Structure formats: structure tokens, C-alpha cells
Amino acid sequence: MDPIPYGCHHITDEDIQAVVEALKSNNLTQGPKIAEFESAFADYIGCKYAIAVSSGTAALHLCAITCNIKEGLKVITTPITFAATANCVRYCGGEVVFADIDPQTLLLDINRVRELLEASPKGSYAGIIPVDFSGRAVNLEAFRKLADEYGLWIIEDACHAPGGYFVDSKGEQQNCGNSQYTELAIFSFHPVKHIAAGEGGMITTNNKDLYERIKNLRTHGIQQNQALKQFNHGVWYYEMQELGYNYRFTDIASALATSQLRRSAEGLLRRREIAGKYNKAFNGKHWLKGQSGIVDGHAYHLYIVQVEDRDGLINFLHKQNIFAQVHYIPVHLMPYYRQFGWRDGDLTQAEEYYKYCLSIPMYPTLTDEEQTFVIHTIKQYYNE
């Protein structure tokens, strides 16, 4: 059996043709393909504005700047995420406060967030960054109510969840990243994500002022709108109004991402089909402590099992060319964050989850034969 990774991109002839057309055009960056992708993505998610940037990390950083994070301000997020979610706060000098996860959903536990807020004077915290971890949608309606009570903003990290959704109290489907209950949301186009552009990110919002500012920050803080410039020295004149960054996306990557977006719904259906087979195969096993489960609206970027002897199993799988992975090492236990006083035992649910979690192969081009081999090999390890 050829190597089976935990996640994998898929490039079609249509993708290649789209990139070739971009390469043959007059624009390699800052051209029409970017606006085309932004418009298509906004339609897919169901928001007013979308701003393509160079990576998911760049998207987080720009959101943090736009939310005016600075030294002395605290932001709450989950420890079960990629480090970039927390790092964007540190880039701006803010303090990251981790709240524990709900062991059932593996998402940021709103009850633990409330406890932090209630234990501090109002104004101690600036915002919350929930994460749609593994593709499961956070109930942002509940977080919005809590955030409004304490005057906080919300940035949704939806990198795992394009196409995911939750259903609000009105019975309405709320797509991950549609910003109905948040100020901003972000996505990633890393190769193992639903939409693979090599690198890239997207910021979505319904707030025009935030949209306009992020567009400027993406390009060195240079104002493009003639009506908003302070001076006008001629048709050649450009004006830097604040300290920005080169976080631009390219037409080449936009062409690839737009092509990938066209079949995103198809890929999502396949991910859910794969998840259903895993669920059926592993349900009720004595060595299984938990699994992703079938949840309405789950986007299944990852399929996670929590198992006895996780380390033994992952080594066994690797010997069989099944390259399972661990998502994630709790961020608060990284050496960088330990320097701020975080220690083992601070967030018990996240740390307990980490002992047993394993991400097994999940991507649309995983074949039935490959999935059967993965299931068989895991059962074999537990003598079944």
C-alpha cells in the first residue's frame, strides 16, 4: 500500500489550466483573479466582504490589528488549536488567556470563558477567538450574547471549517465565517485544507469599515481610494496612511483557489461520507475513548479518535505507511507560553484530550480501499 497521509491536497487538470491561464495573463499579483476569488468566496460563505491575504496567519494578524489589540489587553482562546491562533495576539503585544475545552465537542468551553470573565473586573478582556476545531462549528450565537454582555469582540478562526455550519435559536443555518455573530472570521488555504492554494488566507466580515481598513493594511497601509486620501499630487500619487504589511495574495494562487472552490461542496460531501464509515467501524470499541462523531454541519477537516495507547498506535500505523498525526499539542504547554506562567494541570480537559487524540486519514481522494486498510490496521493493533 502506498503511503496514506492524514490529509492531502488534490490538483485536477482544471486547477492546472486555471493556473496556466493566470500565468499567461498580464497580472501575476494584484490583478482581477483576486477580486474574482474574493467575490466567489463571499458568496459561498454568505458574507458581505472577503479579503484574500497571503496566509491564515496573516489573516489572524490583520484581524488582531484591526481589533486594536495592544499591550495590556487580554484575549481568550482555546489551547487546542494551531499556535497561530494565539500568536496573533502576541504579535500586537496583547496577553493570551487560554480557557479549557468542552470534552464532548473539543471546542472552547463557553462556561470556562464565562468563569474567566466573571472573575475579573469588566474591561479586563478585549475579545474572544473561538476555533471551529477539526471542522466542528462553534455555536457563535451563544458566544455573541456573552461577548455583548462584557463588551468584547469575536474573531472566528474557521480555518478548519469552510462549508461547516451551526443552527441558531431561530432555526437558521449559520455558515462558519459568515460573520453574523462575529466582527471577523478567518480561513486558511494551506495544502491540507478544503481549498488548497499552497498558502493563503481569507478574512470575512459584514462590517465595511473593518473591510476597508484591512484592505489597506494588507498592502503596506497604502490608501487606494482617492476619496479617502489626505492629499492628491497627481494621477501617480499613492499615500501610506498607517503602518501596514505586504500580506497580498497572488493572481496565480487565486486562480487555483477559485478552481478548488468550485468543487468544494463535492469534497465536503465526500469527507462526511468517510466520517460516517469511520463512525460505524469504531463505534463501541473498548479501546476507543471518543471520536469525532457525525454532527450536523461538521466540515471534517480532521477525523479524530481518542484511543488507549495512542503513542503505540501511531508508531504502528507509521510502520504500515499510514501517517496519522496529533492535533494539537496544547498551546499553553509550548515552551514559549510556559514563560508566562502556564503549567501542566492548568487546563485539565485539554491536557486529557491530548494524551489520547489521533487524527487518522481524512481527505476527499481517500479511496474506499485505503480507508478499509486504515480501519483494519487500527483494529489489528487492538487484536480485533
Secondary structure, DSSP 8 states (H G I E B T S, - for coil): ---EESS-----HHHHHHHHHHHHSS-SBSSHHHHHHHHHHHHHHT-SEEEEES-HHHHHHHHHHHTT--TT-EEEE-SSS-THHHHHHHHTT-EEEE--B-TTT-SB-HHHHHHHHHTS-TTSEEEEE-B-GGG----HHHHHHHHHHHT-EEEEE-TT-TT-EEE-TTS-EEETT--SSSSEEEEE--TTSSS--SS-EEEEES-HHHHHHHHHHHBTTEE--GGG-S----TT--EE-S---B-B-BHHHHHHHHHHHHTHHHHHHHHHHHHHHHHHHHTT-TTEEEE----TT---S-EEEEETTHHHHHHHHHHTTEE-B-----GGGSHHHHTTT--TTSSHHHHHHHHHEEEE---TT--HHHHHHHHHHHHHHTT-
